């Protein structure tokens, strides 16, 4: 009976814990980079790059700023060409980071 409860708990934990961390992910280690949005007019050169990250530790603490507007503002980017994203995760919820990478002028 006790083993069944542990199995059900672990199965439920892994079923619901990997939401919104990127297009692909693993339970042990994840490191992905994926495209976001771009300027449809395609008239902005990608001469500057800015990165902002949000971190989560043990599902208990979350901190950081991964907003595209604030990343651009902090890095002196006035016109945005593209916005990409990256994630890093270790043991699902022990450590996670979600980064927004902004390119522009």
Backbone torsions as a table, in degrees:
resi	resn	phi	psi	omega
1	UNK	NA	-43.7	-178.5
2	UNK	-65.9	-38.7	178.8
3	UNK	-66.1	-38.4	177.3
4	UNK	-62.6	-42.0	178.5
5	UNK	-64.2	-40.6	177.8
6	UNK	-64.4	-44.1	178.4
7	UNK	-61.4	-44.8	179.6
8	UNK	-63.2	-42.1	178.3
9	UNK	-62.2	-49.0	-179.5
10	UNK	-63.4	-41.1	178.4
11	UNK	-62.7	-44.8	178.8
12	UNK	-64.3	-40.6	179.4
13	UNK	-59.9	-49.6	-179.3
14	UNK	-70.8	-25.1	179.4
15	UNK	-71.4	-37.5	-173.4
16	UNK	-105.9	-3.0	-172.6
17	UNK	-92.2	-14.7	-174.8
18	UNK	-101.1	41.6	178.2
19	UNK	-84.2	140.1	168.9
20	UNK	56.8	49.9	173.9
21	UNK	-122.4	17.0	177.0
22	UNK	126.4	176.4	-176.5
23	UNK	-70.4	-30.5	176.3
24	UNK	-137.5	152.2	-179.6
25	UNK	-158.7	158.1	175.8
26	UNK	-123.3	160.0	-179.0
27	UNK	-77.6	-27.8	-177.5
28	UNK	-93.4	-57.4	-179.4
29	UNK	-139.0	138.5	175.1
30	UNK	-134.4	135.2	172.9
31	UNK	-147.8	102.6	-176.9
32	UNK	-131.0	155.0	171.9
33	UNK	-133.6	130.4	-176.5
34	UNK	-142.1	152.5	-175.8
35	UNK	-74.0	151.3	176.4
36	UNK	-114.6	-115.9	-178.0
37	UNK	-110.4	165.4	179.1
38	UNK	-142.2	164.2	178.3
39	UNK	-74.9	114.6	-175.8
40	UNK	-65.7	-24.2	177.5
41	UNK	-76.5	-19.3	176.8
42	UNK	55.4	37.7	-179.1
43	UNK	-112.0	11.1	-179.9
44	UNK	-111.0	127.7	179.6
45	UNK	-82.3	144.9	179.3
46	UNK	-91.9	73.7	-178.1
47	UNK	-94.5	-19.4	178.3
48	UNK	-123.6	154.0	178.0
49	UNK	-133.0	137.7	176.0
50	UNK	-133.8	146.6	-177.9
51	UNK	-133.5	134.5	174.9
52	UNK	-133.9	137.1	-174.1
53	UNK	-127.0	152.4	172.9
54	UNK	-119.1	135.2	-175.6
55	UNK	-119.9	145.4	175.2
56	UNK	-131.2	134.3	180.0
57	UNK	-124.3	121.9	176.2
58	UNK	55.9	26.0	-176.4
59	UNK	57.8	12.1	-177.5
60	UNK	-107.0	-35.5	-176.1
61	UNK	-124.3	134.3	176.7
62	UNK	-136.1	132.4	-178.7
63	UNK	-153.1	160.4	178.1
64	UNK	118.4	177.4	-178.6
65	UNK	-140.1	114.6	179.7
66	UNK	-117.3	24.3	178.6
67	UNK	-77.2	131.4	-176.4
68	UNK	-59.8	-41.0	-179.4
69	UNK	-63.9	-44.4	-179.8
70	UNK	-71.2	-34.3	176.6
71	UNK	-63.4	-45.3	179.0
72	UNK	-62.7	-44.7	-178.8
73	UNK	-62.3	-44.0	-178.4
74	UNK	-67.3	-26.0	-176.8
75	UNK	-104.6	11.2	176.3
76	UNK	70.4	26.2	178.1
77	UNK	-92.3	118.1	-178.0
78	UNK	-92.9	-39.7	178.8
79	UNK	-117.1	128.9	-177.5
80	UNK	-94.9	128.9	176.3
81	UNK	-91.8	-55.3	179.6
82	UNK	-142.4	157.6	175.1
83	UNK	-128.8	120.2	177.3
84	UNK	-115.8	170.2	-177.7
85	UNK	-136.1	155.2	173.7
86	UNK	-145.4	152.1	178.0
87	UNK	-133.3	148.4	171.0
88	UNK	-136.4	133.5	-179.7
89	UNK	-141.2	140.1	177.3
90	UNK	-127.3	123.0	-178.3
91	UNK	50.1	51.5	177.6
92	UNK	55.2	-70.5	-174.6
93	UNK	-115.2	0.7	179.9
94	UNK	-66.8	-47.1	178.0
95	UNK	-146.8	135.0	175.8
96	UNK	-141.7	146.1	169.2
97	UNK	-138.0	142.2	176.6
98	UNK	-127.6	118.6	-174.9
99	UNK	-116.4	144.7	173.1
100	UNK	-110.9	127.8	-179.0
101	UNK	-113.7	119.4	-177.0
102	UNK	-110.3	130.9	176.6
103	UNK	-116.1	142.7	178.1
104	UNK	173.4	-161.8	-179.5
105	UNK	-104.1	NA	NA
